[in-house]
């Protein structure tokens, strides 16, 4: 269990793009332990008792993204947003968290196939690891909160506690949904839930709209052309997702091992993030780095994963 969890955590660290967004200094051993290794040890522990599909893993990854990015690291909180929450960023972070979890386990299964082996029961070592790491994370959160480190680092507004509660509630709701789906037969039905389609559509549409808007502003085009191009992209994205929605009944219900679109998305994200770090180095925190990551890495990999996830079942 631990070896597979460690493999999935290492893949998730690469696939997430955290190195490109935060730099190597921010993705040290503790970042590997929490949230990634902690999440996959928990998932592998429950696998012995419950049926875990890619849909349940996606929800678990989204829940961890809300807990880690929203409450612990507060990457999704900025003082100038309503209630201090980056609402669009939070929705995309939920999708990215689910995507990272699914791709990491799908890639781990490809590199180390499970075969007919029975899932291992969660032993005392795994339980102790989960309790210790979660306790350490809670202690770090408590110290940073008590000494206003979060406020100094993120310039949070006065509603930061409300935002923490909202993110914690979202993480709890997603985790409960993952738990209920793992014990029901809903995953055997054709198609994903409507809100998952909406979340995937937003995650794919938003980077494209931002890239078009920035290009129009850089070219100093009139506002009417900006709205025309963004509207055209919105129509194209809506038509594509509508066609996928109409054709979802023809999807294969049997979990696919080694899905080419999914593996391509994972490889593209990992290789792109590493190349970006190696290329920019000290300039990684420059605003252009975020634009390059969004346009060249994040956008195409989200599209590939969305297509694979919405039209098939991925073996995890």
Secondary structure as GFF3:
##gff-version 3
##sequence-region A 1 316
A	DSSP	alpha_helix	2	15	.	.	.	ID=ss1
A	DSSP	alpha_helix	18	22	.	.	.	ID=ss2
A	DSSP	three_ten_helix	24	26	.	.	.	ID=ss3
A	DSSP	alpha_helix	29	31	.	.	.	ID=ss4
A	DSSP	pi_helix	32	37	.	.	.	ID=ss5
A	DSSP	alpha_helix	38	47	.	.	.	ID=ss6
A	DSSP	alpha_helix	54	65	.	.	.	ID=ss7
A	DSSP	pi_helix	66	72	.	.	.	ID=ss8
A	DSSP	three_ten_helix	82	84	.	.	.	ID=ss9
A	DSSP	alpha_helix	87	111	.	.	.	ID=ss10
A	DSSP	alpha_helix	124	146	.	.	.	ID=ss11
A	DSSP	alpha_helix	149	154	.	.	.	ID=ss12
A	DSSP	alpha_helix	160	182	.	.	.	ID=ss13
A	DSSP	three_ten_helix	186	188	.	.	.	ID=ss14
A	DSSP	alpha_helix	194	218	.	.	.	ID=ss15
A	DSSP	alpha_helix	223	246	.	.	.	ID=ss16
A	DSSP	three_ten_helix	248	250	.	.	.	ID=ss17
A	DSSP	beta_strand	252	256	.	.	.	ID=ss18
A	DSSP	alpha_helix	260	280	.	.	.	ID=ss19
A	DSSP	three_ten_helix	281	285	.	.	.	ID=ss20
A	DSSP	alpha_helix	287	292	.	.	.	ID=ss21
A	DSSP	pi_helix	293	298	.	.	.	ID=ss22
A	DSSP	alpha_helix	299	311	.	.	.	ID=ss23
A	DSSP	beta_strand	312	314	.	.	.	ID=ss24
###
